[in-house]
Structure formats: structure tokens, C-alpha cells
Amino acid sequence: MALPSTARQSDLTLADEPRVRWRTWRWIAVLLVVGFLHWIAAQWVERHRATLNPFDDEHVPVQVALLKPERIERNPAATAPAAPAPERKRKPVAGKPREHVLTALQPAEKPTVDAAIATSDTAASAPAANAVPASAANSAPASAAQAAPAAPGVKFSVPPSGELQYDTFYNGVRNQPGTIHWTSSAQSYEMVVSVPLPFVGTFVYSSHGRIDAFGLAPEQYVEKRGHRVEDVSIFNRADRKIAFTRTPTTLPLPDGAQDRFSMIMQLASLVRGDPDAYKPGVTRQFFVVDSDSGENWPVETIGDETIRTAQGYLQTRHFKRLPRRQGDQRRIDVWLAPSLGWLPARLVQTEPNGTQFELVWRGKINVDNNAGSSDISPDASPSAAPTAAPEAAPAAPLTSPPGPPVNSTGADDTSGNIKP
């Protein structure tokens, strides 16, 4: 026979068992609910990252034209400075000052010079002095006529030098500022892109070369990703070959070939030269070299858009690289701003897995209500002296918009390697 105390303890144990079980299931349910709510929050954050400029993937205009690499336009005005040479002529005397001036301008026409001298030997020194500008005026149009037909081609204007600064984002999260060091002259250029990334260090991409009949002509392209060994692509124009340090493979070097970042400035120079030629749907093709390969990039004009920076709004023109092959999911978008001399105001690369790398202009923007233009702040450190392509019209200063304001048309990639 069980003792009363033992019976009472057994009854309590049986009574507590359902309660313990209920508490256990309650905590399991709470944990499931909390985990589900965290999953919903993570999905919401993933889809609503705080990016400055979310863009619409759906609106892509119909392609209306395909432009391929071609020679840039040669401006006859670049050869015109030979005309002021007569001002440096020697002091005229009674003999042959006119022969000296005319032969300096047109050596091939000595018979005409001799005839002019024979008919003016009896003239006074004053009429003789008047005859010289007349002859020079006749010869100047002749030399201009010889230079004028020399250069058909697309219009091209290299952006002026500057130290450009950008806010950088990795999947919408702001990182340390990035920079684009851009130096250009009539004969050469240099571009160094520095992008800091969390945990892996700073990625640096550099391109330097000269400017030839097809625009920017890279000679060497270097990729340095964090602490990894740099990869170099060499454009050997003597042998017309492209060589790589990453692979023994070589490629033929076509005219107008670019690397991944010179392509952006090549596009900016073409648009800067003739903004009206790049309407929505116009697509330009570039042969672009990577650290171990090369391929054609079709870059389509999407349209004029206003983007938001941390300091204000900028009117820009949006360009997008189209898929290079079936199933290509990597995307590159570039926004060029006319008020910045058509320099890039925003760059976005989207990976096939959805990862995004973004650079957004971070200079101060002082809007001129009268002209509707924007000035670059001292943060950007632009060069005050404009530069241009060889035999091209001088580029406008970086602090003033080149040409008329752009009217809105209403239109509306990088893995851990940060490669467009």
C-alpha cells in the first residue's frame, strides 16, 4: 500500500506533465514565429536597400541604329594657326620681303611670286606692303582648302583632366569614397579607378595610352584586386596584337579597341563631341579587352534621366550595355552628365546573382538658375585648362556645360572583381 505522501507526489507529476509539454510547444512556436519574421525582414531589406538611384529595368527603347568604331573627325581649324606666320616676317626692305613671306606660306608657287615681284619693282614701299597681305590672303584660303577635306569622321572631344570623387555602394550599403583620376592631353591620357571594398581591400584599375585617329588608344591596362597579383593587358600597336600576363593567349588588335574603363571615357568623348547623335535606341559597338580576353560590347542609349546625388540632382544621359551573348545576365549602366562635361555621374554593375556595385558623383553641385548648369566643387579638383583630341576643337572647361542644355526625352556588372 502506497504511502499518502508518495501518492500525492505521483499525482503532482502527472498533473505537471501536460503543462511542461504545453510550455515546450509554446516556445517552439515562438521560435518559429520569430524566425519567420526575421526571414520576412531580411527579404524586405534585400528588396528595399537604400540606394540613391533605383532604376527601372523594364524600360529599354527599341534599337534604332548600330554604330561601329570609326575614325574621329579632324578639325581643319587645328591647322589654321600656320596663317599668323606672316606677322613674324622680317622688316620689309625694297628688295624681296614679299618673296620671303609668300614662300613661307606656299613654296610651290614661286613662279607666281617672281611674277608679282617683276610687276611691282617700280611700286612705292607702301603699295608693296599692301600687296603682301593681299597675296597672303589669297594663299591662306588655298592652304585652308587643302586642309579642309582631310578629315571626315565622327565628332570627338576628350573630357578635361580632373580628380573625380564618387560615393561607392556595395548592395546598397555605402562604403568609403572611390576616385577616378583622369588626365588627358591632345596626345595621351591616363585613367586610374580606385574602388574600396569591405573585407577585401581596394581594387585599382588603371589604363594609359595615347589618342589616335580612332580616339583613345590604350597601351596598357592593369587590374589590381586587393592584395592579389596585378593582371596586365598590353596593346602592342607595332605588331597589332593584344597580350596578357594572365594567359599566353594573344588577340588581334582592331582599330578603336578599348579596355573596360577606357571604354567609358571613349563613350564620354564621343557623346561630348556630338550629343544629338545619341538618342534613345542608338547603340554603339566597342571592342573591349579584359584581363585575359576581348569581345564586342553593344552599348545602347536609354535616354535622359535625372539622378540624385548626396548633394543634389543632376541631369544625365543613361547608357546600358546590352547582353553580349545568350544568357548573359551581367549588366552595366553608365550615366553621363552634360553639366560635368559629359563625365560619368553614376556607374552601376549588376551581377547575375543580383549583387550590385555602384559609384555616384559626390562633388558639390551649385545650380545656376539662369543657365541651368551645375558647377563642380573643389572636391573634384578639375583641371582648369581644357584639353581636346588631336586636331579637334578645344574642350570646354569642366565647370561649364558644353553646348546647349540637354532636353529630357521622358525615357525614363561587377562580381567581387568589380569589372564592368
Stockholm file with secondary structure:
# STOCKHOLM 1.0

chainA/1-420         MALPSTARQSDLTLADEPRVRWRTWRWIAVLLVVGFLHWIAAQWVERHRATLNPFDDEHVPVQVALLKPERIERNPAATAPAAPAPERKRKPVAGKPREHVLTALQPAEKPTVDAAIATSDTAASAPAANAVPASAANSAPASAAQAAPAAPGVKFSVPPSGELQYDTFYNGVRNQPGTIHWTSSAQSYEMVVSVPLPFVGTFVYSSHGRIDAFGLAPEQYVEKRGHRVEDVSIFNRADRKIAFTRTPTTLPLPDGAQDRFSMIMQLASLVRGDPDAYKPGVTRQFFVVDSDSGENWPVETIGDETIRTAQGYLQTRHFKRLPRRQGDQRRIDVWLAPSLGWLPARLVQTEPNGTQFELVWRGKINVDNNAGSSDISPDASPSAAPTAAPEAAPAAPLTSPPGPPVNSTGADDTSGNIKP
#=GR chainA/1-420 SS CCCHHHHHHHHHHHHHHHHHHHHHHHHHHHHHHHHHHHHHHHHHHHHSCCCSCCCCSSCCCCCCEEECCCCBCCCGGGTGGGTTGGGGCCCCCSSSHHHHHHHHHCGGGHHHHHHHHHHTTTSCHHHHHHHHHHHHHHHHHHHHHHHGGGCCSBCCCCCCCEEEEEEEEETTEECSCEEEEEEECSSEEEEEEEEEETTTEEEEEEEEEEEETTEEEEEEEEEEETTSCCEEEEEETTTTEEEESSCSCEEECCTTCEETTHHHHHHHHHHHHCGGGCCTTEEEEEEEECSSCEEEEEEEEEEEEEEECSSCEEEEEEEEECCSSTTCCCEEEEEEEGGGTTEEEEEEEECTTSCEEEEEECSCEEEETTTTEEEECGGGCBCSSCCCCTTSCCCCCTTSCSSSCCCCCCCCCCSTTCCC
#=GC SS_cons         CCCHHHHHHHHHHHHHHHHHHHHHHHHHHHHHHHHHHHHHHHHHHHHSCCCSCCCCSSCCCCCCEEECCCCBCCCGGGTGGGTTGGGGCCCCCSSSHHHHHHHHHCGGGHHHHHHHHHHTTTSCHHHHHHHHHHHHHHHHHHHHHHHGGGCCSBCCCCCCCEEEEEEEEETTEECSCEEEEEEECSSEEEEEEEEEETTTEEEEEEEEEEEETTEEEEEEEEEEETTSCCEEEEEETTTTEEEESSCSCEEECCTTCEETTHHHHHHHHHHHHCGGGCCTTEEEEEEEECSSCEEEEEEEEEEEEEEECSSCEEEEEEEEECCSSTTCCCEEEEEEEGGGTTEEEEEEEECTTSCEEEEEECSCEEEETTTTEEEECGGGCBCSSCCCCTTSCCCCCTTSCSSSCCCCCCCCCCSTTCCC
//
